[in-house]
């Protein structure tokens, strides 16, 4: 099923979670992001790595949840901020966009993008 709940025969996205406890590089990367941004990843102990194949996309969405949207087991609250690092250069597509804000960041390996989800 795709992000819109539609059935899809093709998966355009490959995703893996790598935990701090499993990989020293992930722990070091979290420390580096904390040093650069001042943000603490204390509630996130993993790194999500996603590769999109040609034709793949992640539908626009919000990473902020109203109280009514949270389930009873969710006790961490909203993500205050997020960080994303481009791992490769892409000639066509592959960028980061916030359409409602008119923001588009083209993919360039090593680029760190940080944004706040709440005021």
Long-range contacts (C-beta under 8 A, 24 or more apart in sequence): 2-59, 3-58, 3-59, 3-61, 4-59, 10-55, 12-52, 12-53, 12-54, 12-55, 12-56, 12-57, 13-50, 13-51, 13-52, 13-53, 13-56, 13-58, 14-50, 14-51, 14-53, 15-48, 15-49, 15-50, 15-51, 16-48, 16-49, 17-46, 17-47, 17-48, 17-49, 18-46, 18-47, 18-49, 19-45, 19-46, 19-47, 20-45, 20-46, 21-45, 23-47, 29-85, 33-83, 33-112, 33-114, 36-112, 37-81, 37-83, 37-114, 39-80, 39-81, 39-83, 39-114, 43-76, 49-87, 52-94, 57-93, 60-97, 60-99, 60-100, 62-117, 63-117, 64-117, 64-118, 78-117, 78-118, 79-117, 80-116, 80-117, 80-118, 81-114, 81-115, 81-116, 81-117, 82-114, 82-115, 82-117, 83-112, 83-113, 83-114, 84-112, 84-113, 84-114, 85-110, 85-111, 85-112, 85-113, 86-110, 86-111, 86-113
